[in-house]
Amino acid sequence: MLERPTTFTLAVSFLTAILVANMSGPQYVYPAFGTSLTTKFNWSALENSLVSTASFVGVSFSGPLCAWMVEYLGISG
């Protein structure tokens, strides 16, 4: 039978999930509101593409951070 997770473990899991969602969310959400941002801020197609690309680059750089967290904190199970 599995042990019930502690409050601390649940809190760390929740905070980690929020961190991952914040890092990976923009690349999936940006297409939904990118056109309205372009209209509101009067961006050119190049500026719109740069913002979209920046969200993808940000997600790409989150990989090493997550790997460091796994190595430093370890995986207990």
DAKARA-V169134 format. One record per residue. N is the residue number from 1. PSI is psi in whole degrees, 0 to 359 (999 if undefined). D_LAST is the distance of its C-alpha to the last C-alpha in Angstrom with 2 decimals. Layout:
<<N:PSI:D_LAST> <N:PSI:D_LAST>>
This chain:
<<1:142:13.19> <2:145:10.26> <3:150:10.33> <4:132:12.16> <5:148:10.81> <6:166:13.00> <7:321:15.86> <8:315:14.81> <9:318:11.48> <10:320:13.71> <11:317:16.36> <12:319:14.43> <13:318:13.27> <14:314:16.91> <15:323:18.42> <16:319:16.50> <17:320:17.67> <18:319:21.15> <19:313:21.15> <20:319:20.38> <21:320:22.96> <22:328:25.50> <23:325:25.13> <24:346:25.33> <25:316:27.46> <26:327:30.88> <27:336:31.12> <28:334:30.89> <29:331:32.94> <30:318:35.63> <31:334:37.64> <32:322:38.12> <33:5:39.72> <34:320:40.88> <35:323:44.35> <36:326:44.97> <37:320:43.95> <38:318:46.34> <39:314:49.09> <40:317:48.46> <41:2:48.30> <42:47:50.81> <43:150:48.62> <44:173:49.84> <45:325:47.89> <46:314:46.94> <47:319:45.58> <48:318:43.62> <49:323:42.15> <50:320:41.24> <51:316:39.28> <52:316:37.46> <53:322:36.75> <54:323:35.50> <55:322:32.76> <56:321:31.64> <57:320:31.81> <58:319:29.76> <59:320:26.95> <60:323:27.26> <61:351:26.85> <62:341:23.65> <63:309:21.83> <64:325:22.14> <65:315:21.08> <66:321:17.80> <67:319:17.32> <68:318:18.20> <69:320:15.72> <70:318:12.82> <71:318:14.46> <72:314:15.42> <73:334:12.51> <74:171:9.82> <75:122:6.47> <76:141:3.69> <77:999:0.00>>
